[in-house]
Amino acid sequence: MRTRIKDNLYTYTNRRNQTSDAAIALVMAKIILAINAGSSSVKISVFKAEEKEQPLKQLAAAQISGLTAPPTIFSYESGQENIKGKEVDEISSHDDAFKYFLNYLVRDGKVEEIVKKDDISHACHRVVHGGNYKKPVVISTKAFHRLETLTDLAPL
């Protein structure tokens, strides 16, 4: 079992509650949010990246739909929890949906890598049409302006 001491410092114990040989470990994993805000919904996936060149591990996924045609519906799935079709009255915009998800993720406690919002190191957003970009890119000022010229291809 892993117990958080502070920040990214953990202690590990076995089933008999004995501390393992590696009593304290520094966890270097990065938590990434992948966001897809559409015209009437927000979809978010949470990934863990442990080392370069290693595949990402999906920790959780959520969808909030019905933003333009209530009722607003919340769905959430993590390794230990599965919620489908929960009506949520307090969400009426994309901003509300994103805040609701972040607060739920922190309160949930089932994604042990996330105790506070600051545990999330990166956020990325799906772009409908990236022109001639062939792979993911960091959105620099230059890339942003280049993508901005493509908005007529997929306006919201």
Phi, psi and omega in degrees: 000144181251133179236130180283130176266303174196154181040241181256028181256128184231157170240145183244135177229156179270187184296335179270012179066028176264137180291134182286173178302321176268076188298322181229132180229142176265119183268124184256009184297147176251139179257129185238133172260129172252119189245139175225095179266113178262191183290331182228008181209166173230127176244135182223135173240146179247127181237156176242127176247115184269314182218155176301149177071002178260146178295149176289149176250123179282127181260326183198162176213146180216155174218135174237115184240169179085023183292331180256350179216084182305157015279151176278129186244131179250130173233143185211140177218128170225180183305330186246359186216143179218112179243129178230131171071030178279120177286134182232112185285330188280004180252123178223004180211169177298320179298314177301318182296314181295317178298318179300313180298312180300314178297320179296317181299318180289316180290328185308310179076353181274344171262091191296341179286347183241110177251331178217162182301329180294348177288345178276120185264333183218150172226138177228156182230141178289136175247130185297313182226116183259018180064231182260019170291131183258348182211168179302144178226153171286134183277093174276175177300317180297313180296320179301312181294326177295315178294325180301327179291346183263002187300334178295338181286333181208067180287152175261000000 
